[in-house]
Amino acid sequence: MLELFRAFSLRCTQIEEAIRLGDDQRVMSLDRHVEPLVEAILACRATNLLEVYMQLQFVSHLIARDADDSASVREHTAVLSYLLDCYFGTLAPDWRVPSPQDVRIEPPAAYVPDTDNGQFLNAAILESLPDRVAVLTRDYRYLYSNAANSAYLDRKPMELIGRHISEFIGEERFAECARHKLDACFAGEQIDYRYERATGDGASRQVRCRMSPLRDAGGTVIGALIVMDR
């Protein structure tokens, strides 16, 4: 699913650039590839909580984009309802309510340290944090950015997905510091350090950056969860 998000983000960037240059022919050529990408993204089955959030956020992005087209909004809303039901089930109570003696209580799922466990990447929690929060994949690209981090980078969350971190911190800083820290995190280390960041008045201040390995259910590190001071 990440590759599809990257492709969609790249295509949108290319279209915006073609519009800026007034190249109508290229806009029409690129635009033909957008709808198949949208359909492919919506047809994907998310494999973890973060992908579920990204897919739902993507549909919300489509609804906002096509707000003036009532038919498209209805279509996107139907897709959103389908995805919610697909991932979380219907919230409507079943009229066939079992009697108490028929109810079986399933044992809780085993807790696996350092994995999602349904809470580690709870989107509502990450979005509510005042700190800047991001998730990077092992190839140093954004998989997720909360509202605070997106606002700091002056980008919408969807615009960051698939973009390399060096685009925002610069090649030099990435090569000299960030890459080594991230590689250590991908190797399983918890990273906690501070760096100098320039302020608008020409001064600078220290920013704390914490990196935690992000693991799948099997314990394999698939990325890094990054939390930075605002």
Protein Blocks (a to p, Z undefined) as FASTA:
>chain_A
ZZmmmmmmmmmmmmmmmmmnopaklmmmmmmmmmmmmmmmmmpccfbfklmmmmmmmmmm
mmmmmmmmmklmmmmmmmmmmmmmmmnopabdcfblcdfklpccdddddddehilnommm
gmklmmmpmbdcddddfkopafbdcfklmmmnopafklmgopafklmnojklmmmmmmmm
mmmmmnopacddddddddfkopacdddddddddddfkopafbdcddddZZ
